[in-house]
Amino acid sequence: MSGTLFMALNTLVVIGIVVSAIIAVQADKLIHSIIALDAVGAFVAFEFMMLQAPDVAIAEASVGVVLSTILYVIALRKIEEDEA
């Protein structure tokens, strides 16, 4: 990959991380925060792939995106059940 293309793609990924993190913090509903946090994890995993660290990218994708999402959604459902 050429240097200019790599820098442009890297900049877009970092902007995606920052924007997703801001959305995760400022979202009105918790489920929207969870989805935005998933986007952060996906962008970070993609960044690790770009930095040629596929083992770290796989770990981030599996834990940061999949496992944490499942745990957050389960916790959110339990809280909503307790409030009802």
C-alpha positions in Angstrom: 0.0 0.0 0.0 1.4 3.4 -0.9 2.3 5.8 1.9 -0.3 8.4 1.0 -3.1 5.9 0.8 -2.1 4.4 4.1 -2.0 7.8 5.8 -5.4 8.7 4.4 -7.0 5.4 5.5 -5.3 5.6 8.9 -6.7 9.2 9.4 -10.2 8.0 8.5 -10.0 5.1 10.9 -8.8 7.4 13.8 -11.6 9.9 13.0 -14.0 6.9 13.1 -12.7 5.9 16.5 -13.0 9.4 17.9 -16.5 10.1 16.4 -17.8 6.7 17.6 -16.4 7.3 21.1 -18.1 10.7 21.3 -21.4 9.2 20.1 -21.1 6.4 22.7 -20.7 9.0 25.5 -23.4 11.4 24.3 -26.1 8.9 23.2 -29.5 9.2 24.9 -30.3 5.5 25.0 -28.0 2.9 26.4 -28.4 0.6 23.4 -27.2 3.3 21.1 -24.1 3.7 23.4 -23.5 0.0 23.1 -23.7 0.0 19.3 -21.4 3.0 19.2 -18.9 1.2 21.5 -19.0 -1.7 19.1 -18.1 0.7 16.3 -15.1 1.8 18.4 -14.0 -1.8 18.8 -14.4 -2.5 15.1 -12.4 0.6 14.1 -9.7 -0.3 16.6 -9.5 -3.9 15.3 -9.2 -2.5 11.7 -6.4 -0.2 12.9 -4.6 -3.2 14.3 -5.0 -4.9 11.0 -3.5 -1.9 9.2 -0.6 -1.9 11.6 0.1 -5.5 10.7 -0.9 -7.0 14.0 -3.5 -9.6 13.0 -3.4 -11.5 16.3 -4.2 -8.4 18.3 -6.9 -7.5 15.7 -8.6 -10.8 16.1 -8.5 -10.5 19.9 -9.9 -7.0 19.7 -12.6 -8.1 17.3 -13.7 -11.1 19.4 -13.5 -9.5 22.8 -14.0 -5.8 22.1 -16.8 -6.2 19.6 -18.5 -9.5 20.1 -18.1 -10.5 23.7 -18.4 -7.1 25.3 -21.5 -6.4 23.2 -23.2 -9.6 24.3 -22.4 -8.9 28.0 -23.6 -5.3 27.8 -26.9 -6.3 26.1 -27.5 -9.0 28.6 -26.8 -6.6 31.5 -29.1 -4.0 29.9 -31.9 -6.5 29.5 -31.5 -7.6 33.2 -31.7 -4.0 34.3 -34.8 -3.4 32.3 -36.4 -6.5 33.7 -35.6 -5.4 37.3 -37.1 -2.0 36.7 -40.3 -3.3 35.3 
